[in-house]
């Protein structure tokens, strides 16, 4: 089952994946500790995965539980910046 959940769109997130987690690849660990923003949250088989976008426009999925979230920060993704620059 695949469900989208977007209330967290634009929330600042810093991935903190657990060492040696088989659910992650090298790219997940490369972006660990870097600040990104959530684009959406997708639930697959009862697990919430966050689609996180970074300043270099790379998108990486992380388990929502492995993200440090800053809900008070200004929300936005690089998609929002694209719309503002065209407007």
BALO-16944 format. One record per residue (C-alpha): x, y, z; residue in one letter; chain. Coordinates in pm, whole numbers, plus 50000, padded with zeros to 5 digits. Each point is the difference from the previous one (the first is absolute). Layout:
BEGIN
NODE  east north    up aa ch
NODE     X     Y     Z  A  A
...
This chain:
BEGIN
NODE  east north    up aa ch
NODE 50000 50000 50000  X  A
NODE 50128 50346 49906  X  A
NODE 49859 50319 50158  X  A
NODE 50120 50361 49973  X  A
NODE 50011 50231 50300  X  A
NODE 50109 50358 49932  X  A
NODE 49938 50205 50320  X  A
NODE 50376 49992 50063  X  A
NODE 50081 50148 49656  X  A
NODE 50279 50255 50035  X  A
NODE 50097 49908 50356  X  A
NODE 50376 50019 50056  X  A
NODE 50141 49652 50056  X  A
NODE 50343 49864 50087  X  A
NODE 50040 49627 49936  X  A
NODE 50153 49792 50277  X  A
NODE 49992 49642 49863  X  A
NODE 50115 49723 50231  X  A
NODE 50340 49852 49913  X  A
NODE 49979 49678 49804  X  A
NODE 49624 50019 49934  X  A
NODE 49933 49767 49703  X  A
NODE 49714 50231 49894  X  A
NODE 50253 50262 49894  X  A
NODE 50261 50025 49727  X  A
NODE 50323 50195 49965  X  A
NODE 49815 50308 49874  X  A
NODE 49789 50012 50319  X  A
NODE 50314 50010 50212  X  A
NODE 50163 50258 49769  X  A
NODE 49713 50243 50069  X  A
NODE 49976 49915 50370  X  A
NODE 50039 50306 50221  X  A
NODE 49927 50241 49714  X  A
NODE 49704 50235 50015  X  A
NODE 49720 49937 49755  X  A
NODE 49625 50054 49977  X  A
NODE 49720 49747 49983  X  A
NODE 49819 49988 49669  X  A
NODE 49750 49737 50102  X  A
NODE 49949 49702 50226  X  A
NODE 49897 49669 49849  X  A
NODE 49876 49705 50202  X  A
NODE 50097 49662 49859  X  A
NODE 49913 49679 50182  X  A
NODE 49934 50194 50320  X  A
NODE 50334 50184 49999  X  A
NODE 50024 50374 49942  X  A
NODE 50268 50105 49751  X  A
NODE 50084 50367 49956  X  A
NODE 50112 50131 49664  X  A
NODE 50270 50252 50097  X  A
NODE 50137 50259 49757  X  A
NODE 50343 50157 50043  X  A
NODE 50152 50326 49872  X  A
NODE 50175 49818 49715  X  A
NODE 49650 49887 49886  X  A
NODE 50068 49639 50097  X  A
NODE 49699 49811 50138  X  A
NODE 50066 49723 50254  X  A
NODE 49747 49788 50190  X  A
NODE 50035 49946 50375  X  A
NODE 49785 49831 50260  X  A
NODE 49808 50279 50172  X  A
NODE 50118 49871 50338  X  A
NODE 50362 50066 49897  X  A
NODE 49948 50372 49932  X  A
NODE 50065 50288 50237  X  A
NODE 49716 50241 49915  X  A
NODE 49984 50375 50056  X  A
NODE 49630 50077 49967  X  A
NODE 50057 50363 50105  X  A
NODE 50233 50084 49710  X  A
NODE 49880 50182 49689  X  A
NODE 49848 49739 49774  X  A
NODE 50101 49956 49641  X  A
NODE 50156 49771 49746  X  A
NODE 50202 50076 49688  X  A
NODE 49673 49964 49805  X  A
NODE 49861 50298 50191  X  A
NODE 50312 50203 49918  X  A
NODE 49955 49917 49629  X  A
NODE 49643 50136 50008  X  A
NODE 50111 50320 50178  X  A
NODE 50281 50063 49750  X  A
NODE 49762 49961 49704  X  A
NODE 49730 50222 50155  X  A
